[in-house]
Amino acid sequence: MEMTQPLVERKSRKWPNSFWFLMRALALFYHRSVVIERKCLYCHVRNITGNNYEQRMNGMDTPLDFYILTYESNGALSRSDEMNNSQNQDPDSCDACQASWWNSYRVPEKYTERDIGRSRLSRRCDGVISMAWLTFVLGGLLCYTGSFVPKLFGEPDQILSLLLKLTLVALMATHYIFILCSKIRSIFKVAACRLCWATTLNVRYLIKRAQFLDLANRGLPGAPFLILCVHCPLLLAVYRSIIFLYISSCGVNLYSVSQSLVGAFFMVNWGLFLYLIYSLDFLSNVSSICCSPTSKNWG
């Protein structure tokens, strides 16, 4: 039988600041602690029910949700806990629990928030700032929608323009609505069982995916795709601004300028969301399966 690899102590190599900027720009933070102790479902159940877990599980009326146990529980993984766990790790401990700490080379490597570059100040502020930022953004989209719907609604010659603008607003608001659903899932937990899919935008889940990318050594992956996700919306926003300011007959005024700026901002954020899904979902799968120790960058 193959022996379980022991947990190794992580070197103090921080993840790039651009990764944390991406998380904050998309208002993903909710929990104060984004790195917590990880256990498999079997170990979670055994900790809850004790030694007689089989009998107690049969007597439970409500099924346990693994995603809630894994990503919605409270408690940070402190530096002292990490050192104790890494030094006193039982070689016969659960393989599934250790696999949740795999790095890009399939080696269990525990880390804390301090190790990956999240400061104590940001731990206190990120959740509040994220909620305020999400509220401001969704409120701004509602105000933007309310600025043109009364003018265009009911006008036969403005139906196409109204549909185009509503489609654009719906596209720009989609990912923020998804993030809002993720926060609702974190707040209500079991009561929001229909939102279990929203766990994919839980920042704890995203960080667990990001650990496969070796961000400390390689930086953000897919740099050409990131440039495309940022510059393509910017080019579209510039073209849209030219239409508003010079081609159309509305002229240069506060309303047209604000429309151009709001459109550029939300288009860039939409591009960042696409990059996040690409990098943390697709690339983390590729890295965990096909990572080569000789690879130095992501191209």
C-alpha positions in Angstrom: 0.0 0.0 0.0 1.4 3.4 -1.0 2.3 5.6 2.0 0.7 9.0 2.3 3.0 11.9 1.6 3.6 14.0 4.7 2.4 17.6 4.7 5.3 20.0 4.0 5.8 23.4 5.5 5.2 26.1 3.1 7.9 28.6 2.3 7.0 32.2 2.7 6.2 33.0 -0.9 3.3 35.3 -1.4 0.8 35.2 -4.2 0.9 38.2 -6.6 -1.0 41.3 -5.7 -2.8 41.2 -9.0 -4.6 38.1 -7.8 -6.0 39.9 -4.7 -6.9 42.9 -6.9 -8.9 40.6 -9.1 -10.7 39.2 -6.1 -11.5 42.7 -4.7 -12.5 44.2 -8.1 -15.2 41.5 -8.5 -16.4 41.9 -4.8 -15.9 38.2 -4.0 -14.9 38.5 -0.3 -17.5 37.6 2.3 -15.8 35.5 5.0 -13.2 37.1 7.2 -11.0 34.0 7.0 -10.5 32.6 3.6 -8.1 29.8 4.5 -9.5 27.3 7.1 -8.8 23.8 8.1 -9.9 21.3 5.5 -11.4 17.9 6.0 -13.1 15.4 3.8 -16.8 14.6 4.3 -16.0 11.4 6.3 -13.8 13.4 8.8 -16.4 16.2 9.1 -19.1 13.7 10.0 -16.8 11.8 12.4 -15.9 15.1 14.2 -19.6 16.0 14.4 -21.0 12.7 15.6 -18.0 11.2 17.5 -17.2 7.5 17.5 -20.8 6.4 17.0 -21.1 8.3 13.8 -23.0 5.5 11.9 -25.8 5.3 14.4 -26.1 9.1 14.8 -26.1 9.7 11.0 -29.0 7.3 10.7 -30.9 9.4 13.3 -30.3 12.7 11.6 -33.4 14.3 10.0 -31.4 16.8 7.8 -28.7 15.6 5.4 -25.3 17.2 5.7 -24.2 19.5 3.0 -20.5 18.9 2.2 -20.1 22.4 0.6 -21.4 24.1 3.7 -19.2 22.1 6.0 -16.2 22.8 3.8 -16.6 26.4 2.7 -19.1 28.0 5.1 -17.7 27.0 8.5 -16.0 29.5 10.8 -12.5 29.6 12.0 -9.2 30.5 10.4 -6.1 28.3 10.1 -3.5 30.1 12.2 0.2 29.9 11.8 0.6 27.9 15.0 -2.1 25.5 13.9 -0.3 25.0 10.6 3.1 24.3 12.3 1.6 21.9 14.7 -0.3 20.1 12.0 2.6 19.9 9.7 5.0 18.6 12.3 2.7 16.2 14.1 0.9 14.9 11.0 0.0 11.2 11.4 1.4 9.3 8.4 -1.7 7.2 8.4 -4.1 10.1 8.4 -6.9 10.5 5.8 -5.6 10.7 2.3 -8.6 12.7 1.1 -7.9 15.4 3.7 -4.3 15.7 2.7 -5.3 15.8 -1.0 -7.3 19.0 -0.3 -3.9 20.7 0.3 -2.3 19.5 -2.9 -0.1 22.0 -4.8 0.6 21.9 -8.5 2.9 19.0 -8.1 0.4 16.9 -6.1 2.3 17.4 -2.8 0.2 18.3 0.3 1.4 21.8 1.2 -0.5 23.7 3.9 -0.5 27.5 4.0 -2.1 30.3 5.9 -3.5 33.7 4.7 -0.3 35.4 5.8 1.7 33.0 3.7 -0.2 33.8 0.5 0.0 37.5 1.0 -3.3 38.5 2.7 -2.6 41.0 5.5 -4.4 41.3 8.8 -5.9 44.7 7.8 -7.4 43.3 4.6 -8.9 40.4 6.6 -10.8 42.9 8.6 -11.9 45.2 5.8 -12.3 43.0 2.7 -15.7 41.6 3.7 -17.2 45.0 4.4 -15.7 46.6 1.4 -16.9 43.7 -0.8 -20.5 44.0 0.4 -20.4 47.8 0.0 -18.8 47.6 -3.4 -21.4 45.0 -4.6 -24.3 47.2 -3.3 -22.9 50.3 -5.0 -22.3 48.5 -8.3 -25.8 46.9 -8.5 -27.3 50.2 -7.4 -25.4 52.0 -10.1 -26.7 49.6 -12.7 -30.2 50.1 -11.6 -29.8 53.9 -11.8 -28.3 53.6 -15.2 -31.2 51.4 -16.3 -33.7 53.9 -14.9 -32.0 56.7 -16.8 -33.0 55.4 -20.2 -36.0 53.1 -19.8 -38.6 55.9 -19.1 -37.3 57.8 -22.2 -37.4 54.8 -24.6 -40.2 52.7 -23.3 -43.4 53.0 -25.3 -41.7 54.8 -28.3 -42.1 52.7 -31.4 -39.0 54.0 -33.1 -36.9 53.4 -30.0 -37.7 49.7 -29.5 -34.5 48.4 -31.0 -32.4 50.9 -29.0 -34.2 49.9 -25.8 -33.6 46.2 -26.4 -29.9 46.7 -27.1 -29.4 48.8 -24.0 -31.3 46.3 -21.8 -29.3 43.4 -23.3 -26.0 45.2 -22.5 -27.1 46.0 -18.9 -28.2 42.4 -18.4 -24.8 41.1 -19.6 -22.8 43.5 -17.4 -25.0 42.7 -14.3 -24.9 38.9 -14.7 -21.7 38.1 -12.9 -22.5 40.5 -10.1 -25.9 38.8 -9.6 -24.0 35.5 -9.5 -21.7 36.9 -6.8 -24.7 38.2 -4.9 -26.2 34.7 -5.0 -22.9 33.4 -3.6 -23.1 35.8 -0.6 -26.8 34.8 0.0 -25.7 31.2 0.0 -23.0 32.0 2.6 -25.5 33.9 4.8 -28.4 31.5 4.8 -26.5 28.2 4.2 -29.0 25.3 4.4 -32.0 27.7 3.9 -30.6 28.5 0.4 -30.1 25.0 -0.8 -31.2 25.9 -4.3 -28.1 28.1 -4.5 -25.6 25.3 -4.0 -24.1 26.1 -7.4 -23.1 29.6 -6.1 -20.4 27.9 -4.0 -18.2 28.0 -7.1 -17.9 31.8 -6.5 -17.1 31.4 -2.8 -13.6 32.9 -2.3 -12.5 29.9 -0.2 -13.4 27.6 -3.1 -11.6 29.9 -5.5 -8.4 30.0 -3.4 -8.5 26.2 -3.1 -8.5 26.1 -6.9 -5.8 28.7 -7.2 -3.4 26.6 -5.1 -2.9 24.3 -8.1 -1.6 27.2 -10.2 1.6 27.9 -8.3 1.0 31.6 -8.3 4.0 32.4 -6.1 6.4 31.2 -8.7 4.6 31.7 -12.0 2.3 34.6 -11.4 -1.1 34.9 -12.9 -1.6 32.4 -15.7 -2.8 33.1 -19.2 -1.3 36.6 -19.6 -2.4 36.9 -23.3 -6.0 36.0 -22.4 -6.0 38.5 -19.5 -4.8 41.3 -21.8 -7.5 40.3 -24.3 -10.1 40.3 -21.5 -9.1 43.8 -20.5 -8.3 45.5 -23.8 -11.1 44.1 -25.9 -13.8 45.7 -23.6 -11.8 48.9 -23.5 -11.7 49.1 -27.3 -15.5 48.5 -27.4 -16.0 51.1 -24.7 -13.8 53.6 -26.7 -15.8 52.9 -29.8 -19.0 53.3 -27.9 -17.8 56.6 -26.5 -16.9 57.9 -30.0 -20.5 57.1 -31.1 -22.0 58.8 -28.1 -19.7 61.9 -28.3 -19.1 62.5 -32.0 -21.3 60.4 -34.3 -24.7 60.6 -32.6 -26.7 63.8 -32.4 -26.9 63.8 -28.6 -23.8 65.9 -28.3 -21.3 66.1 -25.4 -23.0 66.4 -22.1 -22.9 64.9 -18.6 -25.3 62.1 -19.5 -23.4 60.9 -22.5 -20.0 61.1 -20.8 -21.4 59.2 -17.7 -22.8 56.5 -20.0 -19.5 56.1 -21.7 -17.6 55.8 -18.4 -20.1 53.4 -16.8 -20.0 51.2 -19.9 -16.2 51.1 -20.0 -16.0 50.2 -16.3 -18.6 47.4 -16.4 -17.2 45.9 -19.6 -13.7 45.7 -18.1 -15.2 44.0 -15.0 -17.0 41.5 -17.2 -13.7 40.7 -18.9 -12.1 40.1 -15.5 -14.9 37.8 -14.6 -14.3 35.7 -17.8 -10.6 35.6 -17.0 -11.3 34.4 -13.4 -13.5 31.6 -14.7 -10.9 30.6 -17.2 -7.9 30.7 -15.0 -9.3 29.2 -11.8 -11.4 26.5 -13.4 -9.8 25.4 -16.7 -6.2 26.0 -15.9 -6.4 24.6 -12.3 -7.7 21.3 -13.8 -4.9 21.2 -16.4 -2.3 22.1 -13.8 -3.5 19.4 -11.3 -3.4 16.7 -14.0 -0.6 17.6 -16.4 1.7 19.9 -14.5 5.4 19.4 -15.3 8.1 20.3 -12.8 10.2 21.7 -15.7 7.6 24.3 -16.7 8.5 27.8 -15.6 5.7 30.0 -16.8 2.2 29.9 -18.4 3.0 31.6 -21.6 
